[in-house]
Amino acid sequence: MGWLRIPRPEAGPGIWRCGHVPREPEDPDRVPTRQIAVGVVATAFGAWITWGLLANGYLGWYWQWPYLAIVPRSGYGSDTWIFFAKVYTYLVMGAVYLFFARLGRWLEAARRVIAWARRRGQPPGTPPSPPHQPLPPPDKDPAAWPHLRAGGAGEAAERLADEARAGRMSDVDYARITRVWQSVQGRPEGLAEFTLAVREHGAAAWPHGSGARDLPARTAHHDLTLRQVRLGIAATSERNPYEYRGVGLAVDPGLLGMSVLAVGPPSVASPRLVRPVVESLCLQALTGQAAVVSVTASGTGLVPDGAFDVVIRPGRPDSTHGLDLYGGAVDPDEAAGMVAEALVGDEITLLPGGDSRRAATVLAQLLGPYRAAYGGFPAVRDLRDLLDGSRPQLDALRAQLLKDRFDAQVRDLDAYMRQAAQPAGITALLAERIALLDRPAFTGFFTPELRAARPGAVPGPGEEAYRPFSLQALEHPLRIRIELPERTHAEASRIIARLVLAQFAHCAAARRAQDRFVFLVLDDAAQTVTPQSLRSLQRLRSAHAGVMLALPSLSDVPEHLRGALVGAVGCRMVCAGVTPWDGAHFAEAWGVEWVETRTVTNHEIRPDEPMTRVMHGLRRLTTGKAVTRESVTVRTEQRQRWSASDLANELPVGHAVISVTRVSGERTPPILTKITD
C-alpha cells in the first residue's frame, strides 16, 4: 500500500517516475559551491573582526550614540539601563553579522549543506527521495481502488483493499487486475463478471496460465503500474541534460517498442542491461500485458528457468519442446522467406541482390509444390534431400503433383530443378546450410506443426521426442526461453538465432490482436543482423513489438550494415570498454550540439616608456616569464555530444551512455548513466 501511494509525477522519456522528485529550474546565474564556501569563510572572518573592533572601541563609540540619545540620562547605571544597553549591543552585533551574511550568501550555503546532508543519508547511487506525503483521502487513495468505485464495482474495490491491507496482494496482482478491469470496460456483462471473480478469488483472480504470481527472484527495481524497470542512475555530470542529472533512468514498452541496441563487454551488458529488461517483461507477462522471447547461449541464463513457461534447448535430449522450422506458417512463400533468411541471410556477398529474397523465391518454388502434394512442409531430413537434388524424392514429388493435377505447382518445381542444375547456385548454398541442422543432436527438433503426410514415409528414431512449438503462440502472454548450443554447434546456433529473429518479426506483425506488447531479446546478436532483419525492425514499431540486440562489438555486423543498424533502433546503449571504431557510429548517430567555448590567449606587452621597460625587465628576470595580458574570446560552435574518443577512453567503469526514443517520436540526448549491478 505504501508502494502504491508513492507519487509518480509526469516526467520526460526514460526517467524513473516512482518517487521522482523534479529538479528545480536551472539557474543560469548559480554561483559555484566552491565560491560560496570561500565567500562564507571570508565574510565570517570579516564580521568577527569588524565586531571585535567595534566592541573594543578601536573604531570609535559612535555606534552607541543612538542609544544614548534615546535613553534618558537619569537612568544611567541602573539595572534597566544596563539591560537595554545589552539588548542594543546585541542588535548592533546582529546587524553587523546580517550585513556580512547577505554579502557572503550564508543562507544559500546553508541550503546547500542541508541538501548535501540529505543526500549523504541515502544509500549511494539512489535518486533523491520524495518528501513525505500525507495519507490521501479514500476517494484518491490508489490503495483503495478509487477507479473501481467510480466504475460501480464498490464491492470488488473493498475486497481488493482488504487483500492489500492483509498483505495478500503483490504488485503483479495489482497490475494484472487493473488490466482486466480496463478490458471489461464497455461490455454490459463485464462488471458482473469482474465482481464475481474478485468475490471468489480476491487478489488471485485471473491468474497467469502458469499459476505463478511472481518471479523466483528479482534483481532490478520494477514499477508495474507504469511498466518501468530501472537501469541505473544518471550521473550529475555537466555532459548530461540538467533535468536528467541524478535521476533514475528506466525503460518501458513505450521505449522498447523502438528496439534496443546494446554494445559492450558481455560481462557488463548482459547482467546490467539485458537481465533487467528480461525480468521486467517476464513480470509483465504474468500480468497479461506482454510476451517475451529470450535467446541466450546455453549455460549463461541470466534469469532462472523458473521464470519462463517454455524452455527450448536445441541439441539437448532433456528439452521438452522443439522449434517449428517454418514458424507455424501455412503459406509456402512466408515459410520460405523465414527459412531462407535463417540459412543464408548472412551470406550477403554470395547472394544475388545482397539479401535472402532471391533465395526465398527459389525455396518457395520447392516448398509450394511439396505443400500442395503432401499437405504440409518437409522435415529437415527431407528438405536436405530435396535441396541436394535427390532424384527419387523429386521424381516422387513430381509424380504426385501430376496425379493430383497441380499444373501450376509442376511449373514451379520445373523452375526449381532448372535453378538447382546450375553449378554453385543458391540451392547448393541452401543445401550446405541445412546440413548443419540435419545432425543427430537435432533429430526431430525442427519438426513442423504442419507436417506433410508423405505416402510411405516412416518417422525416424527420435522424431517424435519433442512437442512442436512455434512463435505463433505470441498471441498469448508467454515467457519463452531458447538456449543455443554455442559450444557444441556454433554455426547451427547462428542459424537458429536468425531463424528465431525472422519468425518473431513475421509472427509479431501477423498477430490478429496487437494490444499485447511482444519483445525478443538476443543476448548475443552476432551474425544475426542482415538487410532483411533491418527491414523487419522498422516494421515492428507499428506492430507493438520490439527487439533488443546485445553485441560485444559492432565488428560482428557486416561493415556496410553497421551505420544502418545504429540508425534503425531508437534506444542506443554503449557500455565502457567499446573501441573507437564502434564509438564512431554512435557518435555520428547522436549528432552535434551548440556549445559555448572560451579561448584565452596571452599576448606579451611591449612598453614604450623607459621606466616601464625597466620594471618589466626586472619582473622577467625574477620570474623567468614575460609580462603578458590575457585576451578572452567567447564563441558558439558545434561539437559532437559524445565523440568516438570520449566513448572509448573517458567512460568510467560501470557506466554507459544511453539514449532512448518513445514510439511517439520524443527522444533524449545521450545520457551518462551509472548502470546498477
N, C-alpha and C positions, 0 to 999 in steps of 0.2 A: 504494500500500500504506500509505503514511503517512496518506492521507486516510481510509482505511477504519479505521485504528486510533485516530482521534480520538474521544475519549469523547463520548457523546451521552446525557447523563442525562435522566431524566424531568423535564418542566417544564410550566408552565401553558400554556393556549392562546395561540398567537401568538408564543411565544418561540423564537428560533433556537437549536436544540439542538446543532448541530455545534460542539463546543468550548465549550459553555455552562458557565460557572462560577457555580453558585448563590451568591447573596449570603448573607452571614452574617445570622442573625436580627436583626431591628431591635431596637436597644437604646433603650427609651424614655428612659433617663437619660443618653444620649450627650451629652457636652459639646461645644459648637461648637468648631470648629478655631481660630477667632479667639481664643476664651477660653483654649484650651490654649496657643496661641502666646504670649499675654500672660503667662500663668502661668509658662511656661518662662523667659522673659526676666527676669521679676521674681524668681523663686526662684534663678536662676543668679547674678543680681547680689547677692541676699541671701546666698547661700552664699559667694561671693567675699569680700564684706565681713566676714561672720562669721569666716571662717577667717583673714583678714588681721588682724582684731582679736585673735583667739586667739593666732596665731603671734607677734605682736609684743608680747604681754603687756598689751594695753590692757584686757582683760577678766580679768586675773589669770593665775596659773600653776597654778590648781587642777586643770586637766585633766592635768597631769603627775604629780599625787600618786599615782595607782595604779601608775605605772611605778616611781617612786622607792621605793614601799612594797614592791614585789616584788623588785627587783634589789638585791643586797647592796651596801653602800657600799664594800666593799673593792675592787670592780672599777671604781670611779668613774674616768673619764678614759681607760680602756683602749680599744683598738680594738673589742673585743667589745661593751663597754658602749655605745660610740657607734653601732655598727651596729644594735643592738636599739633604741636610742633613736630612730633614724631610722625603723625599722620601726614602732615605736609611734606616732610622729608621723604617718606616712602612714595608719595605721589610724584615728587620730582624724580626720584630714582626710577620709578616705573615709566615716567615719560621718557627718560634717557634711554632705558633699555628698549622701550617700544619703538623709539626712533631708529635705533640700530637694528632691531628685529625686522622692521619693514625694509630697511636698507639691505639687510642680508638675506631676506626671504626665509626667515626661520619657519614660518607656517608651512611653506611649500616643502621645506626639508623635513618637517615633522610628518607630513602626509606621505612622503616617500619612505621614511623609516617605518611607518606603520604598515604600508603596503609590502615592504620587504619582509617585515616580521610575519605577516600573514602567509607570504609565500614560503618562508622558512618552516612554518608549521605544517605544511603539506608534504606528502611523500614526493620525492624527486620525480620529475617527468610527468606531472599531472597538471591539467589546466586549472585555473582558479575556480574555487568553489562558489556556487551561487549564495547570495545572502539568505538568511533564514526566512522562510515564508510561513505566515500564519496558516492554520488549518482552514481550508476553503469551506464555504457553506455546502450543504448536501447537494444542492442543485448544480454546483460547479465542481464538485469533488470527483475527479476521474475514477477514484476507487469505489464510488457509489454508483457507477454506470449511469450517469445522467442521460446519455443519448438513448439508452433503452427505456428509461422512464418517459422521456419525451415522445418516444415512439409507441407508447401504450403497453410496454412489457414491464410494468412495475413489479409484478411477482417474480419474473426472471431476474430483474435487477437486484431485488432484495436477496434472492437466493445466492446469486453470484457474489454480492457484497459480503454475505455471511461466510462464503467459502474463502474469500480473500482474508477476512479478519481471522479465520481459523487457521490460516497458513496452508490451506489445501489447494491453492492456485499458484501457478507459476507464470512467468512472462510468456511462455509458449501458449499456455491455456488462454491467457488474455488476448493475445494476437489471433489465435485460432477462432475463438468465439466472436471477436469483433468482425473478422472476415465473414463468418457465417451470417451474422446479423446484417451486414451490408448486402449479402447475396439474397436474403429473403425479402428485402425491401421491394415493394411493388407487386408481390404475389398475395392474393387475398387470403390464402391459407397459410402463408409463411409465418405470420405472427403466432398462430395457434400451434404450429409445429415447433417453432422455436421455444415457446413457453413450456410445452410438454417435455421436450428433450432436456431442458435445463432443470425442470422439476424432478426428472427421474435420475439424471446423471450428474448434475451440478457442474463443477469445473472440468469434469472428464467427458463432457458431451462432445459429440462429433470427433472421436479420436482419429489419429492417423491410421492408415491401413496396417502399419506395423504394430500398433498399440503403444508405441513409445510416446512419451510426453516431454522428453528432454534428451540431450546427448549424454553419452557416458562420461564425457569430460569436456570442459571449456578452457580455452587458453587466452581468449581475447575478450574485449568489452563489447557487449551487444546491446542494442536498444531495438527491440522488436516492434515497439509502437511506431517507430519511424523506419524500421528495417535497415538500420545502420550498424556497421561494425567499425570500431576504431582501429586505425593502422598505426598511429603514433601521435606525437606532439610536434606541432610546427615550431621551429626554432625562433628565438627572438632576434634573429639576425636582421640587419637592415636590408638584406637582399630580399627578404620576404615582404609581401604587402602588409601594410600596417594592421589591417583588420584580421590578418591571419597569424600574427605573431603570438606565440604562446598558447594557441587554442588546439584542441584535438582535431585531427584530420581523419575523416571517415569516408566510407563509400556505401552506396545503397543501389538498388536496382535502377534508379534513375541515372546513375553514373555508369554502372556496369553494362547497361544496355548499349553504350558506345564502344564496348570492347576494351580490353586492357592489354598493354604490352609491358612486361616487367623484365628488365635486363640487369643482371648482376650475378655474382657468385651463387651457386645453388645453396651453399650453406647459409646464405643470408636471405635471398629472395624467397626460397621455399618456406622456411618456418615463419618468417616475419611478414610476408605479403600474401603468399598463396594460402597458407593454412587459415588465417582469419577469414578470408573470403569463402573458403570451402565450409568452414564452421557456420558462418552466417547463413549460407544458402541451405545447409542441412537443417538448421533451425527453422528457416522459412518454409522448407518442405514439410516439416512437422505441423506447421500452421495452415498448410494447403495453399500457400501463396507462391511456391516456386518448385522447380525441379532442377536437379543438378547432376552433371556427369563429371566425375573426376578421373583423369587419366594420369597415372603415376607409374614409375618403374617398380618392379617387384622388390619388396623389402624396404621401400622408402616411404611407406604410407605415413603421412603427417597426421591424419585423423584415424582413429581406430576403426576396425571393421564394424564394430557395433553401431557406428553412426550411419551405416548405409543399409539400404534394403536389399540391394543386389550387388554382389561382388563377383566380378568376372575375371578369371585368371587364365588367359590363353597359355597353352602348353603345360598346364598342371592338371593332373587327374583329379585333384580334390575340388576343382571348380564345378559348381552345380549347374551353371548356365553356360551356353555357348553364344556366339555372336553371329547373327544373320549376316551373311556376306553381302546381301542385297538390301539391307536396311528395311526389310518388310515391304519393299516396293512391289507393285503388281505390273507396272508399266516397264517394258524392256528398255526403253530409252533412259528412263530415270535410273534403273538398276545399272545399266551400262555406264552412265556418267559417273556414278559413285565408285564403281569397281575400277574403272579406268583411272580416275583421279588417285585412288589409293595405290594402284600398281605402278603407274608410270608418271604420276604428276610431277615428280621431282626431276625427271629427265628432260629438262627444258631444252637443252642444246640438241637432243636427238629427235625431238618431236616436231613434225610439221606444224607451223604456226606458233610454236613456242609454248603450247599448253596441251592439256589432255583431251581437248574437244574432238580432234581427229581420231584419236584412239577410241574415244567413246562411241563415235559413229561406226567404226569397224566392229567394235564389240557388240553394239546393238544389232548389227547385221547377223550376228550369231545367236544372241540371246532371244531375239524376236522369233525366229523360226523354231528354236527349241521350246520356247514358251507356248507357241501355237500347237506344236506337235505333241508335247507331253504334259501340258497344263501347269508347268512350273519351271523353275530355273535349275540349272545343273549344279550339283555339288562340286566342291573344289577338285576332286579327283576327275570327274567327268569334264569339267571345264578345262583342266590341264590337257586331257587327251584331245579335246577338240581343238585347242589352240596349237597343240603340237602337230596337228594335221592327221590324226588317226583316221585312216580310211574306213575301217569297219563302222566307227561311230558316225562319221559324216555321211556314209552311204545309207546307214540305217535311218538317220535323221531325214535325209532327202526322200527315201522311200516312204517314210511315214507322212511327210508333207504331201507327196504325190497321191498317196492313198486317201488322205483327208481333203484333197483338192484345195490346198492352200497355195495358190499360184503366186500371190504377191510375196509370200514368205520364201518360196522357192527361188524367186529372183533375188531376194536379199541374200540367201545362202550362196547362190552362184557368185554374187558380187563379193561376198566374203572370201570364197575359195580362190577367186582371182587375185584378191589382195594378199591372201596367205601364200600364194605361189611366188610372190616377189621375194627375192633373197634379201635378207637383213631388213625386212619390213617391220611394220608396227606389230604384227602378230607374233613375230619372233621375240620381240621385247616383252610383250604381254605374257607369252608362254614362259619366258625366263623368270619373270617376276612371280607368276602364280605358282611356280615350282617351290618358291620359298614358303608358301603356305601349305603346300601338299607334303608335309613332313609327318613322320609317325607321331610326334608330340601333339600335332594339331588334328589328328584324325577325328572326324565328327564334330569338331569345334565350330566350323563355319557352316553348318547345315542350315539351309534357308527355311523360313517358315512356309513359304510357298514352294514346296518340294515337288519335283517332277515325278510323275508315275510312269517311268520308262518300262516298257514291257521287257520282262526277263531280267531286270536289274535286281540284284540281291544286296542289301546293306552289308558293308564290310564290318569287321570287328571293331567295336568302339564307336560306330557312327550314331548309335542311339544313346550314348552315355550322357549327353548334355541336353538340357532343355533349351530350345532355340529362343533367343531374345533379340529384339530389335529396338531401335530408338524411337519407333512409333509409340512406345509406351510413355513418351514425354507428355502425352495428353494427361497423365496422372502425376500427382506430386511425389515423384520417386527420387530416391537418393541412390545413385549408381556409381560404382567404383570399378575401374578397369585397370588391372595390374599388368604391365607389359614385361615380357621376359627379356629384358635388356641384356642380361649377362649371357644367356644361352642362345638367343635368337635375335641379334641386334638388328639385322636387316628386316626380318619379319616384324619386329616391333615398330619400326618406322612405317612400314606399310599399314599396320593396324592403326597406328596413330592417325595417318592420313585418311584411312577408311572411316574412323570414328568422326573426324572433323567433317568429312564430306557428308556422311549420313546425318550428323547433327544439323548441319546447315540446311539440308533438304527437309528433314522431319520438322525442324522448328518453324520453317516458313510454310509448311504444308498443314499445320495444325488447324483444325476446324475452329476451336476457341483459343484465342491468343491472350486471354486475360491473365493467365498464369505466366510468370517470368521463368524462362528456362536459360540455363547457363552451362557452358562447357569450360572446364579448367584443364589445361595441358601443362603439367608440371615441368616438362621438358619438350618444347616445341621444335627441337632441332629437326631439320629436313621435312617439316610439315608445311612450310609456307610456300605456296605455289601461286601462279597467276589466278587460277580458278578459286583458290581459297580466299584470296584477297577480294575477289568479286563477291564471294559469299559473305564476308564480314560486312560489306556495305549493305547487303540486303537484310541482315539480321536486325538492324536498328528498327525497321518498320514492323518486325515480327515479334517485338517484345522479347528479345533474346540477345545473348552476348557471348563472347569468348574471351578467356584470359590465356594469353600466351606468355609463358615464362621461358627465358632464354639465358644461358650463361654468357653468350656473346652473339652479336649480330653476324659474326662470321659463319654461323650455321645457316644463314639465309643467303640465297644467291645474291650476288652483288647488285644486280640491276633491280632487285626487288626490295632492297633494304629501305630506301627512301620511301617507296610506296607503302611499305608496311608501317613505318612510323607515322605516315600521314593518314593511313586508313583507320587507326584506332583513335579513340577520343581521350583515353586515360593512359598516360605515359609515366613509367616509374623507372628511375635509374638509381641503382644502389652503388655504394662506394666499392671501388675495385674494377670499374669498367676501363677500357682502353680509350685513348684519344680518338681512334678511328670510329669506335662506337659512339662516343660522345659527340662527334661532329654531326651525325644525323639528327640527334636530339637537339643540338644547339641550333641547327637550321630550322627544325620544326617549331621551336619555341620563339624564334624570331628575335627582333631587336626592340629596344625601348629608348626613349629620350632621357638622357641623364645630363646633369649639370656638372661640368668639370672646371676645376680651378688650377691654373698653371702659374706657378711662382718662379720668376726668373730674377737673378741677381746681376745688377749692372755695376761695374766699377765706376766710382766717382773720380773724375779728373778735375781738381780745382784749378782755378786761375790765380787766386791770391797767393802770395808767397807764404804768409803765415799759415794759411790752411794747408799748403803743401807740406810745410814742416810738421804740423800736427798729424797729418795723415801718414807721413813717413815714420814718425815715432810710433804711431799705432801699428803700422805694418811691421816695424822692427820688433815690437814687443809681442805681438800676437801671431805674426807669421802670415797674416791674411790681409788682403787689400780691403780698403773701405768700400762697401757696396751699399746699394739701396735695392729694396725689393719692388718688383713690379708684378701685380696680380692680374691675371686675365681670366675672366669667367665667360664660359661659352656653353651652349647646349649642343650635344651631338648624340648620334645613335650608336648604341653598343649592344652586343648580344647579351641577353638576360643571363645565360649561362654558356660560356664558351666551352669548347671541347677540352681545353687545358684545365679549366675550372672543374669540370665533371671528373676528369681523370686524376687530378692531383690535389684538389682542395676539399673534396668531400670528406668529412670526418668519418671515422669508423662507426658503424651502427646507424648511419644516416642515409637518406635517399632524397632525391629531388623528384617531386611528384606534381603532375598537373592533371586536372580532371575536367570533364566536359559533360554537361547534362544533355539528355536526349533533346531537350528544348533548344539547345544551342548555347546556353550560358556556360562560360568557361572560366578557368582560373589561370593565372600565370604560374610558372614553375615555383614550387614551394619547398624549401629545405626543411626536411622533417626527420626527427629522431624516431625511427621505427621501433616499436616495442618488441621485446623478445618473447 
